Amino acid sequence: MKTLTREQLIRYNRHIVLPAIDLEGQEQLLDSHVLVIGAGGLGCAALPYLVSSGVGKITVIDADIIEASNLQRQPLFTEQDIGNNKAEVAVKRLKQLNSECQLTALNQWADEAVLAKHVDACNLVVDCCDNLATRNLINQQCLAAVTPLVSGSAIRFEGQVAAFKMDGKSPCYQCLSSLFGEQTLSCAESGVAAPLVGTIGSMQALEVIKILSGAGAPLYGQLLMFDGLSADWQRFKIARHPHCPACSAIHP
């Protein structure tokens, strides 16, 4: 495991003095590799906290191009970035936040081949994408690699966060997604409140930090739902689906 330098001890002091994280937990963050899929609203919220918190290595996957309509909820980007790749611009900004973090931008779509290559090489995956098909594909690759997954989604004023251990005993994301269909309306059609993606993305980052550092109790097998209009949080236990096409096939 990597050992913190004197400068890092000063930089991450506010984490180290937390008994739940302490020196060992911060060193575990420094020794971790996180794969973030999606540099849109959720990714723009989660990434700065992961980078500034001292995660040692982060890979960002997104082939999308920055548009004017993204600026409302994706604060890593500016008007001058319109037309450029999201992952590449995000990494450029994040390097200014923490030059010690090993940041890699992949201007690629998260298809099966790309995920198979990169999920197995990381310690944890953060799903910040915006469609069910990709989420289920990410879930399958995390199951195959036994790599923990932190998932988030946000639309209108509603958001949700969940974490999955992928140990073959607990539920996977598809145990949850099998209960509902693909979202028929996009953010462009139904809208999304800008601070909502910040709230959910920040919660994803917090779950990542907890899991990697060993702090507290992760949301494994639980769904945390947020209603922004009423400022109401609800927590539900996710049951493992006995006929889940993902985890029951890999871990019967």
C-alpha atoms as a printed R data frame, in Angstrom:
    type eleno elety resid chain resno       x       y       z
1   ATOM     1    CA   MET     A     1   0.000   0.000   0.000
2   ATOM     2    CA   LYS     A     2   1.167   3.527  -0.768
3   ATOM     3    CA   THR     A     3   2.314   5.668   2.153
4   ATOM     4    CA   LEU     A     4   1.248   9.298   2.452
5   ATOM     5    CA   THR     A     5   3.957  11.919   2.107
6   ATOM     6    CA   ARG     A     6   4.291  14.827   4.534
7   ATOM     7    CA   GLU     A     7   2.566  17.100   2.013
8   ATOM     8    CA   GLN     A     8  -0.297  14.625   1.615
9   ATOM     9    CA   LEU     A     9  -0.701  14.338   5.376
10  ATOM    10    CA   ILE     A    10  -1.308  18.083   5.418
11  ATOM    11    CA   ARG     A    11  -3.531  18.075   2.338
12  ATOM    12    CA   TYR     A    12  -5.837  15.301   3.553
13  ATOM    13    CA   ASN     A    13  -5.726  16.211   7.246
14  ATOM    14    CA   ARG     A    14  -9.497  16.775   7.487
15  ATOM    15    CA   HIS     A    15 -10.055  13.179   6.388
16  ATOM    16    CA   ILE     A    16  -7.287  11.721   8.537
17  ATOM    17    CA   VAL     A    17  -8.667  13.258  11.739
18  ATOM    18    CA   LEU     A    18 -11.988  11.500  11.117
19  ATOM    19    CA   PRO     A    19 -11.842   8.267  13.169
20  ATOM    20    CA   ALA     A    20 -13.865   6.430  10.510
21  ATOM    21    CA   ILE     A    21 -11.220   7.159   7.855
22  ATOM    22    CA   ASP     A    22  -7.987   7.806   9.770
23  ATOM    23    CA   LEU     A    23  -4.543   7.432   8.189
24  ATOM    24    CA   GLU     A    24  -5.120   3.881   6.982
25  ATOM    25    CA   GLY     A    25  -8.342   4.780   5.189
26  ATOM    26    CA   GLN     A    26  -6.720   7.717   3.434
27  ATOM    27    CA   GLU     A    27  -3.860   5.508   2.283
28  ATOM    28    CA   GLN     A    28  -6.417   3.041   0.923
29  ATOM    29    CA   LEU     A    29  -7.979   5.882  -1.091
30  ATOM    30    CA   LEU     A    30  -4.562   6.797  -2.450
31  ATOM    31    CA   ASP     A    31  -3.992   3.160  -3.440
32  ATOM    32    CA   SER     A    32  -7.335   2.830  -5.272
33  ATOM    33    CA   HIS     A    33  -8.323   2.959  -8.950
34  ATOM    34    CA   VAL     A    34 -11.861   4.156  -9.688
35  ATOM    35    CA   LEU     A    35 -13.593   3.895 -13.057
36  ATOM    36    CA   VAL     A    36 -16.200   6.621 -13.651
37  ATOM    37    CA   ILE     A    37 -18.556   5.983 -16.557
38  ATOM    38    CA   GLY     A    38 -20.173   9.205 -17.721
39  ATOM    39    CA   ALA     A    39 -18.921  12.788 -17.380
40  ATOM    40    CA   GLY     A    40 -22.350  14.438 -17.546
41  ATOM    41    CA   GLY     A    41 -24.320  15.888 -14.634
42  ATOM    42    CA   LEU     A    42 -23.626  13.095 -12.148
43  ATOM    43    CA   GLY     A    43 -20.015  12.684 -13.223
44  ATOM    44    CA   CYS     A    44 -19.350  16.428 -12.984
45  ATOM    45    CA   ALA     A    45 -20.592  16.315  -9.386
46  ATOM    46    CA   ALA     A    46 -18.876  13.115  -8.259
47  ATOM    47    CA   LEU     A    47 -15.501  13.544  -9.964
48  ATOM    48    CA   PRO     A    48 -14.237  16.704  -8.207
49  ATOM    49    CA   TYR     A    49 -14.842  15.145  -4.787
50  ATOM    50    CA   LEU     A    50 -13.164  11.881  -5.750
51  ATOM    51    CA   VAL     A    51 -10.143  13.748  -7.096
52  ATOM    52    CA   SER     A    52  -9.871  16.207  -4.201
53  ATOM    53    CA   SER     A    53 -10.403  13.440  -1.617
54  ATOM    54    CA   GLY     A    54  -7.222  11.696  -2.690
55  ATOM    55    CA   VAL     A    55  -8.303   8.735  -4.824
56  ATOM    56    CA   GLY     A    56  -5.010   7.735  -6.431
57  ATOM    57    CA   LYS     A    57  -6.150   6.818  -9.933
58  ATOM    58    CA   ILE     A    58  -9.335   7.675 -11.850
59  ATOM    59    CA   THR     A    59 -10.349   6.701 -15.378
60  ATOM    60    CA   VAL     A    60 -13.226   8.594 -17.017
61  ATOM    61    CA   ILE     A    61 -15.162   7.086 -19.943
62  ATOM    62    CA   ASP     A    62 -17.431   9.252 -22.104
63  ATOM    63    CA   ALA     A    63 -17.590   9.777 -25.872
64  ATOM    64    CA   ASP     A    64 -20.219  12.523 -25.651
65  ATOM    65    CA   ILE     A    65 -19.650  16.075 -26.897
66  ATOM    66    CA   ILE     A    66 -20.324  19.169 -24.784
67  ATOM    67    CA   GLU     A    67 -23.391  21.144 -25.862
68  ATOM    68    CA   ALA     A    68 -24.801  24.453 -24.674
69  ATOM    69    CA   SER     A    69 -27.682  22.656 -22.937
70  ATOM    70    CA   ASN     A    70 -25.189  20.744 -20.748
71  ATOM    71    CA   LEU     A    71 -23.896  23.894 -19.047
72  ATOM    72    CA   GLN     A    72 -26.997  24.198 -16.851
73  ATOM    73    CA   ARG     A    73 -25.962  21.178 -14.754
74  ATOM    74    CA   GLN     A    74 -22.392  20.223 -15.702
75  ATOM    75    CA   PRO     A    75 -20.149  22.820 -14.013
76  ATOM    76    CA   LEU     A    76 -16.833  21.283 -15.077
77  ATOM    77    CA   PHE     A    77 -17.521  22.756 -18.530
78  ATOM    78    CA   THR     A    78 -17.592  26.349 -19.817
79  ATOM    79    CA   GLU     A    79 -18.994  28.050 -22.888
80  ATOM    80    CA   GLN     A    80 -15.572  27.766 -24.512
81  ATOM    81    CA   ASP     A    81 -15.707  23.959 -24.199
82  ATOM    82    CA   ILE     A    82 -18.764  23.493 -26.417
83  ATOM    83    CA   GLY     A    83 -17.998  20.990 -29.182
84  ATOM    84    CA   ASN     A    84 -15.231  19.224 -27.250
85  ATOM    85    CA   ASN     A    85 -15.249  15.764 -25.648
86  ATOM    86    CA   LYS     A    86 -16.617  15.619 -22.102
87  ATOM    87    CA   ALA     A    87 -14.125  13.127 -20.669
88  ATOM    88    CA   GLU     A    88 -11.110  14.989 -22.038
89  ATOM    89    CA   VAL     A    89 -12.278  18.414 -20.832
90  ATOM    90    CA   ALA     A    90 -13.259  17.021 -17.427
91  ATOM    91    CA   VAL     A    91  -9.839  15.444 -16.919
92  ATOM    92    CA   LYS     A    92  -8.119  18.663 -17.980
93  ATOM    93    CA   ARG     A    93 -10.055  20.601 -15.325
94  ATOM    94    CA   LEU     A    94  -9.584  17.955 -12.655
95  ATOM    95    CA   LYS     A    95  -5.806  17.879 -13.095
96  ATOM    96    CA   GLN     A    96  -5.810  21.513 -11.949
97  ATOM    97    CA   LEU     A    97  -7.618  20.415  -8.797
98  ATOM    98    CA   ASN     A    98  -5.154  17.677  -7.844
99  ATOM    99    CA   SER     A    99  -2.031  17.132  -9.943
100 ATOM   100    CA   GLU     A   100  -1.118  14.007  -7.946
101 ATOM   101    CA   CYS     A   101  -4.193  12.072  -9.062
102 ATOM   102    CA   GLN     A   102  -3.518   9.826 -12.078
103 ATOM   103    CA   LEU     A   103  -6.344  10.850 -14.399
104 ATOM   104    CA   THR     A   104  -7.131   9.199 -17.732
105 ATOM   105    CA   ALA     A   105  -9.812  10.268 -20.222
106 ATOM   106    CA   LEU     A   106 -11.245   7.709 -22.634
107 ATOM   107    CA   ASN     A   107 -13.158   9.255 -25.527
108 ATOM   108    CA   GLN     A   108 -15.110   6.034 -26.053
109 ATOM   109    CA   TRP     A   109 -18.610   4.699 -25.588
110 ATOM   110    CA   ALA     A   110 -19.012   2.237 -22.733
111 ATOM   111    CA   ASP     A   111 -19.689  -0.820 -24.883
112 ATOM   112    CA   GLU     A   112 -19.010  -4.416 -23.893
113 ATOM   113    CA   ALA     A   113 -15.429  -4.498 -25.218
114 ATOM   114    CA   VAL     A   114 -14.426  -1.238 -23.508
115 ATOM   115    CA   LEU     A   115 -16.012  -2.240 -20.203
116 ATOM   116    CA   ALA     A   116 -14.498  -5.721 -20.265
117 ATOM   117    CA   LYS     A   117 -11.057  -4.164 -20.585
118 ATOM   118    CA   HIS     A   118 -11.349  -1.502 -17.899
119 ATOM   119    CA   VAL     A   119 -13.747  -2.818 -15.237
120 ATOM   120    CA   ASP     A   120 -11.425  -5.682 -14.345
121 ATOM   121    CA   ALA     A   121  -8.515  -3.248 -13.892
122 ATOM   122    CA   CYS     A   122 -10.157  -1.045 -11.250
123 ATOM   123    CA   ASN     A   123 -11.211  -1.361  -7.611
124 ATOM   124    CA   LEU     A   124 -14.664   0.196  -7.998
125 ATOM   125    CA   VAL     A   125 -16.993   1.444 -10.743
126 ATOM   126    CA   VAL     A   126 -19.150   4.569 -10.550
127 ATOM   127    CA   ASP     A   127 -22.116   4.482 -12.929
128 ATOM   128    CA   CYS     A   128 -22.960   8.043 -13.968
129 ATOM   129    CA   CYS     A   129 -24.491   7.190 -17.342
130 ATOM   130    CA   ASP     A   130 -28.022   8.029 -18.481
131 ATOM   131    CA   ASN     A   131 -29.584   4.953 -20.069
132 ATOM   132    CA   LEU     A   132 -30.750   1.591 -18.802
133 ATOM   133    CA   ALA     A   133 -29.071  -0.554 -21.462
134 ATOM   134    CA   THR     A   134 -25.616   0.774 -20.542
135 ATOM   135    CA   ARG     A   135 -26.358   0.473 -16.825
136 ATOM   136    CA   ASN     A   136 -27.258  -3.195 -17.225
137 ATOM   137    CA   LEU     A   137 -24.126  -3.782 -19.293
138 ATOM   138    CA   ILE     A   138 -21.975  -2.130 -16.619
139 ATOM   139    CA   ASN     A   139 -23.679  -4.309 -14.040
140 ATOM   140    CA   GLN     A   140 -22.870  -7.488 -15.973
141 ATOM   141    CA   GLN     A   141 -19.195  -6.568 -16.290
142 ATOM   142    CA   CYS     A   142 -18.956  -5.697 -12.596
143 ATOM   143    CA   LEU     A   143 -20.502  -9.062 -11.734
144 ATOM   144    CA   ALA     A   144 -18.022 -10.902 -13.937
145 ATOM   145    CA   ALA     A   145 -15.070  -9.045 -12.416
146 ATOM   146    CA   VAL     A   146 -16.486  -9.028  -8.847
147 ATOM   147    CA   THR     A   147 -15.999  -5.247  -8.811
148 ATOM   148    CA   PRO     A   148 -18.200  -3.115  -6.517
149 ATOM   149    CA   LEU     A   149 -20.588  -0.702  -8.237
150 ATOM   150    CA   VAL     A   150 -22.023   2.633  -7.101
151 ATOM   151    CA   SER     A   151 -24.987   3.688  -9.203
152 ATOM   152    CA   GLY     A   152 -26.858   6.991  -9.419
153 ATOM   153    CA   SER     A   153 -29.606   8.513 -11.527
154 ATOM   154    CA   ALA     A   154 -31.504  11.804 -11.618
155 ATOM   155    CA   ILE     A   155 -34.402  13.242 -13.604
156 ATOM   156    CA   ARG     A   156 -36.865  16.069 -12.957
157 ATOM   157    CA   PHE     A   157 -36.618  16.569  -9.162
158 ATOM   158    CA   GLU     A   158 -36.071  12.876  -8.361
159 ATOM   159    CA   GLY     A   159 -32.842  10.996  -7.789
160 ATOM   160    CA   GLN     A   160 -31.577   7.685  -6.471
161 ATOM   161    CA   VAL     A   161 -28.315   6.164  -5.249
162 ATOM   162    CA   ALA     A   162 -27.457   2.510  -4.662
163 ATOM   163    CA   ALA     A   163 -24.368   0.372  -4.148
164 ATOM   164    CA   PHE     A   164 -23.758  -3.252  -5.081
165 ATOM   165    CA   LYS     A   165 -21.100  -5.550  -3.643
166 ATOM   166    CA   MET     A   166 -21.139  -8.044  -6.548
167 ATOM   167    CA   ASP     A   167 -20.148 -10.912  -4.274
168 ATOM   168    CA   GLY     A   168 -22.614 -13.412  -5.728
169 ATOM   169    CA   LYS     A   169 -24.734 -13.404  -2.564
170 ATOM   170    CA   SER     A   170 -26.242  -9.912  -2.543
171 ATOM   171    CA   PRO     A   171 -28.467  -8.258  -5.203
172 ATOM   172    CA   CYS     A   172 -27.038  -6.653  -8.332
173 ATOM   173    CA   TYR     A   173 -28.269  -3.603 -10.230
174 ATOM   174    CA   GLN     A   174 -30.358  -5.701 -12.607
175 ATOM   175    CA   CYS     A   175 -32.263  -7.177  -9.682
176 ATOM   176    CA   LEU     A   176 -33.462  -3.591  -9.247
177 ATOM   177    CA   SER     A   177 -33.766  -2.564 -12.892
178 ATOM   178    CA   SER     A   178 -35.857  -5.628 -13.712
179 ATOM   179    CA   LEU     A   179 -38.618  -3.991 -11.682
180 ATOM   180    CA   PHE     A   180 -38.921  -1.072 -14.077
181 ATOM   181    CA   GLY     A   181 -38.481  -0.337 -17.786
182 ATOM   182    CA   GLU     A   182 -36.286   2.059 -19.695
183 ATOM   183    CA   GLN     A   183 -36.989   5.730 -18.967
184 ATOM   184    CA   THR     A   184 -39.052   6.801 -21.963
185 ATOM   185    CA   LEU     A   185 -38.302  10.494 -21.538
186 ATOM   186    CA   SER     A   186 -34.835  12.024 -21.629
187 ATOM   187    CA   CYS     A   187 -33.671  15.020 -19.591
188 ATOM   188    CA   ALA     A   188 -34.269  17.139 -22.680
189 ATOM   189    CA   GLU     A   189 -37.900  16.030 -22.755
190 ATOM   190    CA   SER     A   190 -38.743  15.874 -19.056
191 ATOM   191    CA   GLY     A   191 -36.166  18.279 -17.584
192 ATOM   192    CA   VAL     A   192 -33.878  17.972 -14.577
193 ATOM   193    CA   ALA     A   193 -33.168  20.409 -11.748
194 ATOM   194    CA   ALA     A   194 -29.506  21.409 -11.885
195 ATOM   195    CA   PRO     A   195 -28.704  21.040  -8.142
196 ATOM   196    CA   LEU     A   196 -30.370  17.610  -8.108
197 ATOM   197    CA   VAL     A   197 -27.558  16.010 -10.117
198 ATOM   198    CA   GLY     A   198 -25.124  17.700  -7.744
199 ATOM   199    CA   THR     A   199 -26.863  16.141  -4.762
200 ATOM   200    CA   ILE     A   200 -26.935  12.635  -6.242
201 ATOM   201    CA   GLY     A   201 -23.422  12.813  -7.699
202 ATOM   202    CA   SER     A   202 -22.056  13.985  -4.343
203 ATOM   203    CA   MET     A   203 -23.785  11.084  -2.609
204 ATOM   204    CA   GLN     A   204 -22.174   8.711  -5.099
205 ATOM   205    CA   ALA     A   205 -18.771  10.176  -4.271
206 ATOM   206    CA   LEU     A   206 -19.461   9.763  -0.562
207 ATOM   207    CA   GLU     A   207 -20.358   6.091  -1.054
208 ATOM   208    CA   VAL     A   208 -17.148   5.535  -3.036
209 ATOM   209    CA   ILE     A   209 -15.048   7.116  -0.295
210 ATOM   210    CA   LYS     A   210 -16.794   5.031   2.379
211 ATOM   211    CA   ILE     A   211 -16.312   1.767   0.492
212 ATOM   212    CA   LEU     A   212 -12.667   2.344  -0.413
213 ATOM   213    CA   SER     A   213 -11.613   3.695   2.994
214 ATOM   214    CA   GLY     A   214 -13.682   1.256   5.032
215 ATOM   215    CA   ALA     A   215 -15.665   4.036   6.701
216 ATOM   216    CA   GLY     A   216 -19.196   3.512   7.953
217 ATOM   217    CA   ALA     A   217 -21.787   1.244   6.349
218 ATOM   218    CA   PRO     A   218 -22.049   1.343   2.530
219 ATOM   219    CA   LEU     A   219 -25.430   1.290   0.787
220 ATOM   220    CA   TYR     A   220 -24.830  -2.272  -0.371
221 ATOM   221    CA   GLY     A   221 -28.147  -3.815  -1.400
222 ATOM   222    CA   GLN     A   222 -30.083  -0.654  -0.588
223 ATOM   223    CA   LEU     A   223 -31.734   2.072  -2.635
224 ATOM   224    CA   LEU     A   224 -31.674   5.659  -1.393
225 ATOM   225    CA   MET     A   225 -34.314   7.816  -3.092
226 ATOM   226    CA   PHE     A   226 -34.531  11.618  -2.955
227 ATOM   227    CA   ASP     A   227 -37.510  13.832  -3.780
228 ATOM   228    CA   GLY     A   228 -36.148  17.317  -4.354
229 ATOM   229    CA   LEU     A   229 -39.562  18.991  -4.297
230 ATOM   230    CA   SER     A   230 -40.264  17.825  -0.760
231 ATOM   231    CA   ALA     A   231 -36.611  17.403   0.350
232 ATOM   232    CA   ASP     A   232 -37.540  13.877   1.419
233 ATOM   233    CA   TRP     A   233 -35.142  10.904   1.549
234 ATOM   234    CA   GLN     A   234 -36.371   7.309   1.603
235 ATOM   235    CA   ARG     A   235 -34.404   4.068   1.931
236 ATOM   236    CA   PHE     A   236 -35.442   0.680   0.584
237 ATOM   237    CA   LYS     A   237 -33.843  -2.736   0.806
238 ATOM   238    CA   ILE     A   238 -33.208  -4.353  -2.593
239 ATOM   239    CA   ALA     A   239 -34.050  -8.039  -2.703
240 ATOM   240    CA   ARG     A   240 -32.034 -10.389  -4.863
241 ATOM   241    CA   HIS     A   241 -34.218 -11.458  -7.780
242 ATOM   242    CA   PRO     A   242 -34.323 -15.283  -7.900
243 ATOM   243    CA   HIS     A   243 -34.429 -15.249 -11.696
244 ATOM   244    CA   CYS     A   244 -32.235 -12.213 -12.373
245 ATOM   245    CA   PRO     A   245 -30.773 -12.598 -15.898
246 ATOM   246    CA   ALA     A   246 -27.484 -11.146 -14.652
247 ATOM   247    CA   CYS     A   247 -26.448 -12.398 -11.208
248 ATOM   248    CA   SER     A   248 -28.388 -15.682 -11.229
249 ATOM   249    CA   ALA     A   249 -26.610 -16.635 -14.464
250 ATOM   250    CA   ILE     A   250 -23.143 -15.902 -13.068
251 ATOM   251    CA   HIS     A   251 -23.758 -16.869  -9.440
252 ATOM   252    CA   PRO     A   252 -26.639 -19.390  -9.407
